[in-house]
């Protein structure tokens, strides 16, 4: 994927400024896949398998660096992983995306 991350981050900062996206979303970067090796309770509550969560990571268009964790965003879902121990801590299917994630996906649609 050839995305202009400076432009993406600029547009996301605007979404943060307008209150659509929360500031803790982090910095958008090129997705660097990771293999999930453990899962916490929150990640299992939605009935999403580890395999499906791994697909969200593997197919992510973008990754948000959030300090010790990364949020991977794909068209069909998102997964957040603690990098140090490769632990899945949160996962959502696209049906559960909130308006903030939908706005970020719109940014991705409009930036090359």
Biopython code that builds the backbone (N, CA, C, O; Angstrom):
import numpy as np
from Bio.PDB.StructureBuilder import StructureBuilder

atoms = [
    (1, "UNK", "N", (0.835, -1.171, 0.000)),
    (1, "UNK", "CA", (0.000, 0.000, 0.000)),
    (1, "UNK", "C", (0.884, 1.240, 0.000)),
    (1, "UNK", "O", (1.869, 1.321, 0.734)),
    (2, "UNK", "N", (0.524, 2.173, -0.811)),
    (2, "UNK", "CA", (1.299, 3.401, -0.929)),
    (2, "UNK", "C", (0.454, 4.565, -0.428)),
    (2, "UNK", "O", (-0.177, 5.262, -1.224)),
    (3, "UNK", "N", (0.437, 4.777, 0.863)),
    (3, "UNK", "CA", (-0.359, 5.840, 1.466)),
    (3, "UNK", "C", (0.543, 6.985, 1.919)),
    (3, "UNK", "O", (1.694, 6.775, 2.302)),
    (4, "UNK", "N", (0.003, 8.188, 1.869)),
    (4, "UNK", "CA", (0.696, 9.376, 2.349)),
    (4, "UNK", "C", (0.349, 9.542, 3.833)),
    (4, "UNK", "O", (-0.671, 10.140, 4.177)),
    (5, "UNK", "N", (1.207, 9.007, 4.703)),
    (5, "UNK", "CA", (0.906, 9.023, 6.130)),
    (5, "UNK", "C", (0.952, 10.421, 6.727)),
    (5, "UNK", "O", (0.274, 10.677, 7.723)),
    (6, "UNK", "N", (1.724, 11.327, 6.155)),
    (6, "UNK", "CA", (1.695, 12.713, 6.632)),
    (6, "UNK", "C", (0.312, 13.311, 6.419)),
    (6, "UNK", "O", (-0.233, 13.972, 7.304)),
    (7, "UNK", "N", (-0.249, 13.073, 5.240)),
    (7, "UNK", "CA", (-1.588, 13.592, 4.952)),
    (7, "UNK", "C", (-2.649, 12.890, 5.797)),
    (7, "UNK", "O", (-3.571, 13.535, 6.298)),
    (8, "UNK", "N", (-2.525, 11.591, 5.956)),
    (8, "UNK", "CA", (-3.478, 10.848, 6.791)),
    (8, "UNK", "C", (-3.457, 11.390, 8.217)),
    (8, "UNK", "O", (-4.513, 11.656, 8.791)),
    (9, "UNK", "N", (-2.272, 11.555, 8.793)),
    (9, "UNK", "CA", (-2.173, 12.066, 10.168)),
    (9, "UNK", "C", (-2.681, 13.500, 10.268)),
    (9, "UNK", "O", (-3.277, 13.874, 11.278)),
    (10, "UNK", "N", (-2.455, 14.296, 9.248)),
    (10, "UNK", "CA", (-2.969, 15.673, 9.234)),
    (10, "UNK", "C", (-4.502, 15.657, 9.281)),
    (10, "UNK", "O", (-5.111, 16.410, 10.042)),
    (11, "UNK", "N", (-5.112, 14.805, 8.474)),
    (11, "UNK", "CA", (-6.577, 14.729, 8.443)),
    (11, "UNK", "C", (-7.135, 14.134, 9.726)),
    (11, "UNK", "O", (-8.204, 14.542, 10.181)),
    (12, "UNK", "N", (-6.438, 13.190, 10.305)),
    (12, "UNK", "CA", (-6.894, 12.617, 11.569)),
    (12, "UNK", "C", (-6.775, 13.651, 12.689)),
    (12, "UNK", "O", (-7.631, 13.699, 13.572)),
    (13, "UNK", "N", (-5.737, 14.468, 12.666)),
    (13, "UNK", "CA", (-5.629, 15.553, 13.661)),
    (13, "UNK", "C", (-6.812, 16.504, 13.553)),
    (13, "UNK", "O", (-7.303, 17.009, 14.563)),
    (14, "UNK", "N", (-7.267, 16.748, 12.328)),
    (14, "UNK", "CA", (-8.457, 17.586, 12.145)),
    (14, "UNK", "C", (-9.677, 16.906, 12.769)),
    (14, "UNK", "O", (-10.485, 17.559, 13.428)),
    (15, "UNK", "N", (-9.807, 15.588, 12.560)),
    (15, "UNK", "CA", (-10.925, 14.851, 13.158)),
    (15, "UNK", "C", (-10.851, 14.885, 14.686)),
    (15, "UNK", "O", (-11.879, 14.945, 15.359)),
    (16, "UNK", "N", (-9.648, 14.848, 15.223)),
    (16, "UNK", "CA", (-9.459, 14.965, 16.674)),
    (16, "UNK", "C", (-9.885, 16.353, 17.137)),
    (16, "UNK", "O", (-10.602, 16.498, 18.126)),
    (17, "UNK", "N", (-9.433, 17.369, 16.407)),
    (17, "UNK", "CA", (-9.761, 18.762, 16.746)),
    (17, "UNK", "C", (-11.276, 18.999, 16.742)),
    (17, "UNK", "O", (-11.787, 19.753, 17.570)),
    (18, "UNK", "N", (-11.987, 18.363, 15.820)),
    (18, "UNK", "CA", (-13.435, 18.550, 15.732)),
    (18, "UNK", "C", (-14.204, 17.650, 16.702)),
    (18, "UNK", "O", (-15.425, 17.761, 16.813)),
    (19, "UNK", "N", (-13.496, 16.759, 17.405)),
    (19, "UNK", "CA", (-14.130, 15.912, 18.397)),
    (19, "UNK", "C", (-14.690, 14.606, 17.851)),
    (19, "UNK", "O", (-15.317, 13.851, 18.594)),
    (20, "UNK", "N", (-14.478, 14.326, 16.580)),
    (20, "UNK", "CA", (-14.977, 13.084, 15.990)),
    (20, "UNK", "C", (-14.145, 11.893, 16.449)),
    (20, "UNK", "O", (-14.684, 10.821, 16.726)),
    (21, "UNK", "N", (-12.830, 12.084, 16.527)),
    (21, "UNK", "CA", (-11.890, 11.037, 16.925)),
    (21, "UNK", "C", (-11.212, 11.469, 18.221)),
    (21, "UNK", "O", (-10.880, 12.643, 18.383)),
    (22, "UNK", "N", (-11.006, 10.541, 19.136)),
    (22, "UNK", "CA", (-10.321, 10.848, 20.396)),
    (22, "UNK", "C", (-8.810, 10.889, 20.174)),
    (22, "UNK", "O", (-8.280, 10.184, 19.316)),
    (23, "UNK", "N", (-8.141, 11.704, 20.938)),
    (23, "UNK", "CA", (-6.701, 11.924, 20.752)),
    (23, "UNK", "C", (-5.859, 10.681, 21.022)),
    (23, "UNK", "O", (-4.743, 10.579, 20.511)),
    (24, "UNK", "N", (-6.357, 9.746, 21.801)),
    (24, "UNK", "CA", (-5.572, 8.550, 22.110)),
    (24, "UNK", "C", (-5.482, 7.562, 20.940)),
    (24, "UNK", "O", (-4.878, 6.499, 21.080)),
    (25, "UNK", "N", (-6.075, 7.903, 19.791)),
    (25, "UNK", "CA", (-5.993, 7.019, 18.622)),
    (25, "UNK", "C", (-4.541, 6.769, 18.235)),
    (25, "UNK", "O", (-4.215, 5.697, 17.725)),
    (26, "UNK", "N", (-3.673, 7.734, 18.469)),
    (26, "UNK", "CA", (-2.259, 7.546, 18.191)),
    (26, "UNK", "C", (-1.864, 7.986, 16.799)),
    (26, "UNK", "O", (-2.646, 8.607, 16.079)),
    (27, "UNK", "N", (-0.646, 7.658, 16.437)),
    (27, "UNK", "CA", (-0.041, 8.048, 15.174)),
    (27, "UNK", "C", (-0.266, 6.949, 14.134)),
    (27, "UNK", "O", (0.012, 5.777, 14.390)),
    (28, "UNK", "N", (-0.773, 7.337, 12.959)),
    (28, "UNK", "CA", (-0.983, 6.373, 11.877)),
    (28, "UNK", "C", (0.338, 6.032, 11.219)),
    (28, "UNK", "O", (1.158, 6.905, 10.935)),
    (29, "UNK", "N", (0.527, 4.735, 10.981)),
    (29, "UNK", "CA", (1.757, 4.244, 10.361)),
    (29, "UNK", "C", (1.432, 3.088, 9.434)),
    (29, "UNK", "O", (0.323, 2.553, 9.440)),
    (30, "UNK", "N", (2.422, 2.718, 8.641)),
    (30, "UNK", "CA", (2.310, 1.523, 7.824)),
    (30, "UNK", "C", (2.177, 0.323, 8.747)),
    (30, "UNK", "O", (2.923, 0.191, 9.718)),
    (31, "UNK", "N", (1.234, -0.541, 8.445)),
    (31, "UNK", "CA", (0.984, -1.712, 9.274)),
    (31, "UNK", "C", (2.152, -2.687, 9.226)),
    (31, "UNK", "O", (2.624, -3.066, 8.153)),
    (32, "UNK", "N", (2.607, -3.082, 10.406)),
    (32, "UNK", "CA", (3.657, -4.088, 10.553)),
    (32, "UNK", "C", (3.013, -5.272, 11.275)),
    (32, "UNK", "O", (2.838, -5.232, 12.492)),
    (33, "UNK", "N", (2.659, -6.325, 10.533)),
    (33, "UNK", "CA", (1.935, -7.440, 11.155)),
    (33, "UNK", "C", (2.686, -8.079, 12.323)),
    (33, "UNK", "O", (3.916, -8.079, 12.385)),
    (34, "UNK", "N", (1.903, -8.615, 13.228)),
    (34, "UNK", "CA", (2.419, -9.323, 14.391)),
    (34, "UNK", "C", (1.575, -10.581, 14.550)),
    (34, "UNK", "O", (0.395, -10.581, 14.198)),
    (35, "UNK", "N", (2.148, -11.625, 15.063)),
    (35, "UNK", "CA", (1.423, -12.872, 15.303)),
    (35, "UNK", "C", (0.925, -12.885, 16.746)),
    (35, "UNK", "O", (1.720, -12.797, 17.681)),
    (36, "UNK", "N", (-0.388, -12.993, 16.924)),
    (36, "UNK", "CA", (-0.992, -13.051, 18.255)),
    (36, "UNK", "C", (-0.548, -14.333, 18.951)),
    (36, "UNK", "O", (-0.635, -15.420, 18.379)),
    (37, "UNK", "N", (-0.062, -14.198, 20.216)),
    (37, "UNK", "CA", (0.295, -15.404, 20.959)),
    (37, "UNK", "C", (-0.497, -15.558, 22.259)),
    (37, "UNK", "O", (-0.460, -16.619, 22.883)),
    (38, "UNK", "N", (-1.217, -14.501, 22.674)),
    (38, "UNK", "CA", (-2.094, -14.631, 23.835)),
    (38, "UNK", "C", (-3.260, -13.650, 23.686)),
    (38, "UNK", "O", (-3.214, -12.718, 22.883)),
    (39, "UNK", "N", (-4.300, -13.888, 24.481)),
    (39, "UNK", "CA", (-5.531, -13.103, 24.366)),
    (39, "UNK", "C", (-6.043, -12.782, 25.761)),
    (39, "UNK", "O", (-6.033, -13.643, 26.640)),
    (40, "UNK", "N", (-6.497, -11.530, 25.973)),
    (40, "UNK", "CA", (-7.103, -11.230, 27.266)),
    (40, "UNK", "C", (-8.623, -11.314, 27.172)),
    (40, "UNK", "O", (-9.176, -11.430, 26.078)),
    (41, "UNK", "N", (-9.279, -11.256, 28.294)),
    (41, "UNK", "CA", (-10.729, -11.463, 28.376)),
    (41, "UNK", "C", (-11.502, -10.519, 27.469)),
    (41, "UNK", "O", (-12.396, -10.965, 26.749)),
    (42, "UNK", "N", (-11.189, -9.232, 27.480)),
    (42, "UNK", "CA", (-11.940, -8.245, 26.695)),
    (42, "UNK", "C", (-11.996, -8.647, 25.226)),
    (42, "UNK", "O", (-13.015, -8.456, 24.562)),
    (43, "UNK", "N", (-10.918, -9.193, 24.730)),
    (43, "UNK", "CA", (-10.857, -9.566, 23.320)),
    (43, "UNK", "C", (-11.743, -10.769, 22.999)),
    (43, "UNK", "O", (-12.102, -10.970, 21.839)),
    (44, "UNK", "N", (-12.100, -11.562, 23.990)),
    (44, "UNK", "CA", (-12.922, -12.751, 23.732)),
    (44, "UNK", "C", (-14.414, -12.486, 23.892)),
    (44, "UNK", "O", (-15.227, -13.314, 23.479)),
    (45, "UNK", "N", (-14.787, -11.378, 24.469)),
    (45, "UNK", "CA", (-16.198, -11.080, 24.755)),
    (45, "UNK", "C", (-17.070, -10.964, 23.519)),
    (45, "UNK", "O", (-18.273, -11.207, 23.607)),
    (46, "UNK", "N", (-16.524, -10.611, 22.393)),
    (46, "UNK", "CA", (-17.326, -10.389, 21.193)),
    (46, "UNK", "C", (-17.491, -11.639, 20.331)),
    (46, "UNK", "O", (-18.098, -11.579, 19.262)),
    (47, "UNK", "N", (-16.960, -12.758, 20.786)),
    (47, "UNK", "CA", (-17.118, -13.990, 20.037)),
    (47, "UNK", "C", (-16.323, -14.042, 18.743)),
    (47, "UNK", "O", (-16.690, -14.756, 17.809)),
    (48, "UNK", "N", (-15.254, -13.299, 18.689)),
    (48, "UNK", "CA", (-14.390, -13.281, 17.510)),
    (48, "UNK", "C", (-13.218, -14.221, 17.771)),
    (48, "UNK", "O", (-12.539, -14.118, 18.793)),
    (49, "UNK", "N", (-12.995, -15.122, 16.848)),
    (49, "UNK", "CA", (-11.925, -16.102, 17.033)),
    (49, "UNK", "C", (-10.554, -15.436, 16.895)),
    (49, "UNK", "O", (-10.418, -14.363, 16.307)),
    (50, "UNK", "N", (-9.560, -16.097, 17.447)),
    (50, "UNK", "CA", (-8.180, -15.609, 17.304)),
    (50, "UNK", "C", (-7.800, -15.573, 15.830)),
    (50, "UNK", "O", (-7.092, -14.664, 15.397)),
    (51, "UNK", "N", (-8.254, -16.538, 15.064)),
    (51, "UNK", "CA", (-7.947, -16.587, 13.638)),
    (51, "UNK", "C", (-8.531, -15.387, 12.898)),
    (51, "UNK", "O", (-7.876, -14.807, 12.032)),
    (52, "UNK", "N", (-9.775, -15.016, 13.244)),
    (52, "UNK", "CA", (-10.399, -13.855, 12.612)),
    (52, "UNK", "C", (-9.667, -12.576, 13.018)),
    (52, "UNK", "O", (-9.422, -11.709, 12.179)),
    (53, "UNK", "N", (-9.322, -12.458, 14.286)),
    (53, "UNK", "CA", (-8.564, -11.288, 14.758)),
    (53, "UNK", "C", (-7.216, -11.206, 14.043)),
    (53, "UNK", "O", (-6.773, -10.121, 13.668)),
    (54, "UNK", "N", (-6.574, -12.345, 13.859)),
    (54, "UNK", "CA", (-5.289, -12.359, 13.157)),
    (54, "UNK", "C", (-5.458, -11.886, 11.715)),
    (54, "UNK", "O", (-4.571, -11.221, 11.178)),
    (55, "UNK", "N", (-6.577, -12.216, 11.085)),
    (55, "UNK", "CA", (-6.846, -11.743, 9.713)),
    (55, "UNK", "C", (-6.983, -10.226, 9.687)),
    (55, "UNK", "O", (-6.534, -9.579, 8.741)),
    (56, "UNK", "N", (-7.607, -9.648, 10.729)),
    (56, "UNK", "CA", (-7.705, -8.191, 10.789)),
    (56, "UNK", "C", (-6.305, -7.574, 10.807)),
    (56, "UNK", "O", (-6.053, -6.571, 10.140)),
    (57, "UNK", "N", (-5.411, -8.172, 11.563)),
    (57, "UNK", "CA", (-4.032, -7.686, 11.636)),
    (57, "UNK", "C", (-3.325, -7.877, 10.300)),
    (57, "UNK", "O", (-2.693, -6.957, 9.782)),
    (58, "UNK", "N", (-3.440, -9.070, 9.754)),
    (58, "UNK", "CA", (-2.743, -9.387, 8.502)),
    (58, "UNK", "C", (-3.234, -8.545, 7.327)),
    (58, "UNK", "O", (-2.470, -8.265, 6.403)),
    (59, "UNK", "N", (-4.513, -8.137, 7.357)),
    (59, "UNK", "CA", (-5.098, -7.364, 6.263)),
    (59, "UNK", "C", (-5.216, -5.877, 6.568)),
    (59, "UNK", "O", (-5.839, -5.136, 5.807)),
    (60, "UNK", "N", (-4.626, -5.437, 7.668)),
    (60, "UNK", "CA", (-4.746, -4.029, 8.069)),
    (60, "UNK", "C", (-4.176, -3.092, 7.010)),
    (60, "UNK", "O", (-3.106, -3.331, 6.450)),
    (61, "UNK", "N", (-4.913, -2.034, 6.756)),
    (61, "UNK", "CA", (-4.463, -0.988, 5.841)),
    (61, "UNK", "C", (-3.574, 0.017, 6.549)),
    (61, "UNK", "O", (-2.768, 0.714, 5.932)),
    (62, "UNK", "N", (-3.745, 0.070, 7.855)),
    (62, "UNK", "CA", (-3.049, 1.075, 8.639)),
    (62, "UNK", "C", (-2.921, 0.575, 10.071)),
    (62, "UNK", "O", (-3.708, -0.251, 10.532)),
    (63, "UNK", "N", (-1.925, 1.088, 10.756)),
    (63, "UNK", "CA", (-1.701, 0.736, 12.154)),
    (63, "UNK", "C", (-1.559, 2.048, 12.930)),
    (63, "UNK", "O", (-0.948, 3.002, 12.447)),
    (64, "UNK", "N", (-2.115, 2.084, 14.108)),
    (64, "UNK", "CA", (-1.971, 3.251, 14.969)),
    (64, "UNK", "C", (-1.067, 2.903, 16.133)),
    (64, "UNK", "O", (-1.378, 2.019, 16.930)),
    (65, "UNK", "N", (0.046, 3.597, 16.227)),
    (65, "UNK", "CA", (1.000, 3.418, 17.320)),
    (65, "UNK", "C", (0.429, 4.116, 18.540)),
    (65, "UNK", "O", (0.209, 5.328, 18.529)),
    (66, "UNK", "N", (0.187, 3.341, 19.600)),
    (66, "UNK", "CA", (-0.403, 3.867, 20.824)),
    (66, "UNK", "C", (0.493, 3.565, 22.026)),
    (66, "UNK", "O", (0.024, 3.137, 23.080)),
    (67, "UNK", "N", (1.781, 3.797, 21.839)),
    (67, "UNK", "CA", (2.730, 3.534, 22.920)),
    (67, "UNK", "C", (3.105, 2.076, 22.969)),
    (67, "UNK", "O", (3.784, 1.574, 22.074)),
    (68, "UNK", "N", (2.661, 1.380, 24.025)),
    (68, "UNK", "CA", (3.019, -0.033, 24.163)),
    (68, "UNK", "C", (2.071, -0.959, 23.408)),
    (68, "UNK", "O", (2.184, -2.181, 23.505)),
    (69, "UNK", "N", (1.145, -0.382, 22.662)),
    (69, "UNK", "CA", (0.211, -1.197, 21.891)),
    (69, "UNK", "C", (0.010, -0.600, 20.506)),
    (69, "UNK", "O", (0.332, 0.560, 20.252)),
    (70, "UNK", "N", (-0.526, -1.422, 19.629)),
    (70, "UNK", "CA", (-0.829, -0.982, 18.272)),
    (70, "UNK", "C", (-2.242, -1.413, 17.920)),
    (70, "UNK", "O", (-2.658, -2.531, 18.226)),
    (71, "UNK", "N", (-2.974, -0.516, 17.275)),
    (71, "UNK", "CA", (-4.319, -0.815, 16.800)),
    (71, "UNK", "C", (-4.237, -0.976, 15.290)),
    (71, "UNK", "O", (-3.850, -0.048, 14.579)),
    (72, "UNK", "N", (-4.601, -2.150, 14.808)),
    (72, "UNK", "CA", (-4.582, -2.482, 13.389)),
    (72, "UNK", "C", (-5.982, -2.287, 12.834)),
    (72, "UNK", "O", (-6.952, -2.787, 13.403)),
    (73, "UNK", "N", (-6.095, -1.563, 11.726)),
    (73, "UNK", "CA", (-7.398, -1.275, 11.142)),
    (73, "UNK", "C", (-7.475, -1.827, 9.730)),
    (73, "UNK", "O", (-6.733, -1.410, 8.840)),
    (74, "UNK", "N", (-8.386, -2.774, 9.541)),
    (74, "UNK", "CA", (-8.691, -3.343, 8.233)),
    (74, "UNK", "C", (-10.124, -2.960, 7.888)),
    (74, "UNK", "O", (-10.858, -2.477, 8.750)),
    (75, "UNK", "N", (-10.524, -3.165, 6.663)),
    (75, "UNK", "CA", (-11.897, -2.845, 6.239)),
    (75, "UNK", "C", (-12.929, -3.712, 6.957)),
    (75, "UNK", "O", (-14.058, -3.274, 7.179)),
    (76, "UNK", "N", (-12.555, -4.919, 7.317)),
    (76, "UNK", "CA", (-13.521, -5.837, 7.913)),
    (76, "UNK", "C", (-13.425, -5.947, 9.433)),
    (76, "UNK", "O", (-14.222, -6.649, 10.055)),
    (77, "UNK", "N", (-12.451, -5.255, 10.035)),
    (77, "UNK", "CA", (-12.342, -5.283, 11.487)),
    (77, "UNK", "C", (-11.074, -4.634, 11.989)),
    (77, "UNK", "O", (-10.217, -4.214, 11.211)),
    (78, "UNK", "N", (-10.969, -4.560, 13.301)),
    (78, "UNK", "CA", (-9.773, -3.983, 13.920)),
    (78, "UNK", "C", (-9.340, -4.853, 15.091)),
    (78, "UNK", "O", (-10.143, -5.561, 15.699)),
    (79, "UNK", "N", (-8.055, -4.781, 15.386)),
    (79, "UNK", "CA", (-7.496, -5.540, 16.504)),
    (79, "UNK", "C", (-6.419, -4.704, 17.169)),
    (79, "UNK", "O", (-5.606, -4.074, 16.492)),
    (80, "UNK", "N", (-6.414, -4.697, 18.488)),
    (80, "UNK", "CA", (-5.400, -3.971, 19.239)),
    (80, "UNK", "C", (-4.556, -4.986, 20.002)),
    (80, "UNK", "O", (-5.076, -5.887, 20.660)),
    (81, "UNK", "N", (-3.242, -4.816, 19.897)),
    (81, "UNK", "CA", (-2.292, -5.786, 20.440)),
    (81, "UNK", "C", (-1.270, -5.077, 21.314)),
    (81, "UNK", "O", (-0.735, -4.036, 20.933)),
    (82, "UNK", "N", (-0.997, -5.646, 22.502)),
    (82, "UNK", "CA", (0.135, -5.204, 23.307)),
    (82, "UNK", "C", (1.368, -5.774, 22.616)),
    (82, "UNK", "O", (1.504, -6.992, 22.499)),
    (83, "UNK", "N", (2.242, -4.931, 22.171)),
    (83, "UNK", "CA", (3.373, -5.340, 21.346)),
    (83, "UNK", "C", (4.334, -6.251, 22.105)),
    (83, "UNK", "O", (4.777, -7.265, 21.565)),
    (84, "UNK", "N", (4.658, -5.908, 23.338)),
    (84, "UNK", "CA", (5.671, -6.631, 24.102)),
    (84, "UNK", "C", (5.391, -8.134, 24.205)),
    (84, "UNK", "O", (6.288, -8.955, 24.013)),
    (85, "UNK", "N", (4.143, -8.481, 24.509)),
    (85, "UNK", "CA", (3.842, -9.908, 24.662)),
    (85, "UNK", "C", (2.903, -10.440, 23.576)),
    (85, "UNK", "O", (2.397, -11.559, 23.671)),
    (86, "UNK", "N", (2.680, -9.626, 22.550)),
    (86, "UNK", "CA", (1.837, -10.022, 21.403)),
    (86, "UNK", "C", (0.467, -10.504, 21.867)),
    (86, "UNK", "O", (-0.064, -11.503, 21.382)),
    (87, "UNK", "N", (-0.085, -9.759, 22.824)),
    (87, "UNK", "CA", (-1.367, -10.116, 23.432)),
    (87, "UNK", "C", (-2.490, -9.284, 22.820)),
    (87, "UNK", "O", (-2.440, -8.054, 22.831)),
    (88, "UNK", "N", (-3.495, -9.958, 22.292)),
    (88, "UNK", "CA", (-4.679, -9.308, 21.755)),
    (88, "UNK", "C", (-5.497, -8.767, 22.918)),
    (88, "UNK", "O", (-5.870, -9.522, 23.816)),
    (89, "UNK", "N", (-5.778, -7.471, 22.913)),
    (89, "UNK", "CA", (-6.532, -6.895, 24.026)),
    (89, "UNK", "C", (-7.902, -6.376, 23.611)),
    (89, "UNK", "O", (-8.768, -6.175, 24.462)),
    (90, "UNK", "N", (-8.110, -6.156, 22.314)),
    (90, "UNK", "CA", (-9.396, -5.661, 21.851)),
    (90, "UNK", "C", (-9.567, -6.033, 20.392)),
    (90, "UNK", "O", (-8.605, -6.054, 19.625)),
    (91, "UNK", "N", (-10.803, -6.325, 20.017)),
    (91, "UNK", "CA", (-11.081, -6.686, 18.624)),
    (91, "UNK", "C", (-12.532, -6.325, 18.307)),
    (91, "UNK", "O", (-13.423, -6.507, 19.137)),
    (92, "UNK", "N", (-12.758, -5.811, 17.093)),
    (92, "UNK", "CA", (-14.082, -5.427, 16.627)),
    (92, "UNK", "C", (-14.265, -5.848, 15.174)),
    (92, "UNK", "O", (-13.330, -5.768, 14.377)),
    (93, "UNK", "N", (-15.453, -6.289, 14.834)),
    (93, "UNK", "CA", (-15.824, -6.485, 13.434)),
    (93, "UNK", "C", (-16.319, -5.153, 12.882)),
    (93, "UNK", "O", (-16.663, -4.249, 13.643)),
    (94, "UNK", "N", (-16.352, -5.035, 11.562)),
    (94, "UNK", "CA", (-16.763, -3.775, 10.938)),
    (94, "UNK", "C", (-18.175, -3.363, 11.364)),
    (94, "UNK", "O", (-18.482, -2.172, 11.415)),
    (95, "UNK", "N", (-19.031, -4.336, 11.667)),
    (95, "UNK", "CA", (-20.394, -4.008, 12.099)),
    (95, "UNK", "C", (-20.404, -3.225, 13.409)),
    (95, "UNK", "O", (-21.381, -2.546, 13.725)),
    (96, "UNK", "N", (-19.328, -3.322, 14.160)),
    (96, "UNK", "CA", (-19.245, -2.654, 15.458)),
    (96, "UNK", "C", (-18.426, -1.367, 15.423)),
    (96, "UNK", "O", (-18.217, -0.739, 16.461)),
    (97, "UNK", "N", (-17.960, -0.972, 14.239)),
    (97, "UNK", "CA", (-17.176, 0.258, 14.146)),
    (97, "UNK", "C", (-18.019, 1.454, 14.569)),
    (97, "UNK", "O", (-19.189, 1.563, 14.204)),
    (98, "UNK", "N", (-17.413, 2.343, 15.337)),
    (98, "UNK", "CA", (-18.088, 3.558, 15.757)),
    (98, "UNK", "C", (-17.861, 4.665, 14.716)),
    (98, "UNK", "O", (-17.095, 4.472, 13.772)),
    (99, "UNK", "N", (-18.517, 5.817, 14.878)),
    (99, "UNK", "CA", (-18.357, 6.900, 13.902)),
    (99, "UNK", "C", (-16.901, 7.363, 13.738)),
    (99, "UNK", "O", (-16.520, 7.806, 12.655)),
    (100, "UNK", "N", (-16.094, 7.269, 14.784)),
    (100, "UNK", "CA", (-14.690, 7.683, 14.686)),
    (100, "UNK", "C", (-13.929, 6.787, 13.713)),
    (100, "UNK", "O", (-13.188, 7.283, 12.864)),
    (101, "UNK", "N", (-14.106, 5.481, 13.828)),
    (101, "UNK", "CA", (-13.412, 4.560, 12.925)),
    (101, "UNK", "C", (-13.942, 4.725, 11.507)),
    (101, "UNK", "O", (-13.171, 4.660, 10.549)),
    (102, "UNK", "N", (-15.236, 4.936, 11.361)),
    (102, "UNK", "CA", (-15.798, 5.169, 10.026)),
    (102, "UNK", "C", (-15.202, 6.433, 9.404)),
    (102, "UNK", "O", (-14.941, 6.464, 8.201)),
    (103, "UNK", "N", (-14.985, 7.466, 10.203)),
    (103, "UNK", "CA", (-14.368, 8.697, 9.697)),
    (103, "UNK", "C", (-12.925, 8.448, 9.271)),
    (103, "UNK", "O", (-12.473, 8.994, 8.264)),
    (104, "UNK", "N", (-12.202, 7.632, 10.026)),
    (104, "UNK", "CA", (-10.821, 7.295, 9.665)),
    (104, "UNK", "C", (-10.798, 6.498, 8.364)),
    (104, "UNK", "O", (-9.942, 6.738, 7.512)),
    (105, "UNK", "N", (-11.718, 5.560, 8.200)),
    (105, "UNK", "CA", (-11.786, 4.804, 6.956)),
    (105, "UNK", "C", (-12.089, 5.723, 5.774)),
    (105, "UNK", "O", (-11.581, 5.513, 4.673)),
    (106, "UNK", "N", (-12.903, 6.723, 6.001)),
    (106, "UNK", "CA", (-13.191, 7.703, 4.946)),
    (106, "UNK", "C", (-11.923, 8.466, 4.561)),
    (106, "UNK", "O", (-11.685, 8.725, 3.381)),
    (107, "UNK", "N", (-11.117, 8.822, 5.551)),
    (107, "UNK", "CA", (-9.821, 9.458, 5.265)),
    (107, "UNK", "C", (-8.982, 8.540, 4.391)),
    (107, "UNK", "O", (-8.401, 8.991, 3.404)),
    (108, "UNK", "N", (-8.910, 7.267, 4.734)),
    (108, "UNK", "CA", (-8.119, 6.316, 3.958)),
    (108, "UNK", "C", (-8.636, 6.202, 2.523)),
    (108, "UNK", "O", (-7.850, 6.021, 1.594)),
    (109, "UNK", "N", (-9.941, 6.305, 2.342)),
    (109, "UNK", "CA", (-10.512, 6.254, 0.999)),
    (109, "UNK", "C", (-10.080, 7.431, 0.148)),
    (109, "UNK", "O", (-10.017, 7.329, -1.078)),
    (110, "UNK", "N", (-9.781, 8.553, 0.797)),
    (110, "UNK", "CA", (-9.533, 9.790, 0.065)),
    (110, "UNK", "C", (-8.079, 10.231, 0.017)),
    (110, "UNK", "O", (-7.775, 11.299, -0.515)),
    (111, "UNK", "N", (-7.184, 9.430, 0.560)),
    (111, "UNK", "CA", (-5.749, 9.771, 0.538)),
    (111, "UNK", "C", (-5.009, 8.656, -0.193)),
    (111, "UNK", "O", (-5.188, 7.474, 0.097)),
    (112, "UNK", "N", (-4.188, 9.054, -1.132)),
    (112, "UNK", "CA", (-3.367, 8.053, -1.865)),
    (112, "UNK", "C", (-2.010, 7.917, -1.255)),
    (112, "UNK", "O", (-1.193, 7.130, -1.734)),
]
sb = StructureBuilder()
sb.init_structure("model")
sb.init_model(0)
sb.init_chain("A")
sb.init_seg("    ")
for serial, (resi, resn, name, xyz) in enumerate(atoms, 1):
    if name == "N":
        sb.init_residue(resn, " ", resi, " ")
    sb.init_atom(name, np.array(xyz, "f"), 0.0, 1.0, " ", f" {name:<3s}", serial, name[0])
structure = sb.get_structure()
